[in-house]
Amino acid sequence: MTAPPTHDTPDIVIAATLWLMHRYQQTHCARIARMIEQHLGWMRARTHNPRLADACQRLSYEWNVVSAHTPQPATLH
């Protein structure tokens, strides 16, 4: 019997962040936005890893673009 494959935590966080961003674009859910911020914060705290620092920089840029293009809810006057 073979051992189950191991997963690299940074890879999982990066993939999850990308999935959350895609989901946020569909739903504009504030809860998902908070989770994205948490994932980016987790990556920022580990910038000693060059691969993770690069991914964090790219994902932060993408998140800024995605969140800037979020339609704002209508306000009642």
Secondary structure, DSSP 8 states (H G I E B T S, - for coil): --------HHHHHHHHHHHHHHHHHHH--HHHHHHHHHHHHHHHTTTTSHHHHHHHHHHHHHHHHHHHT--------
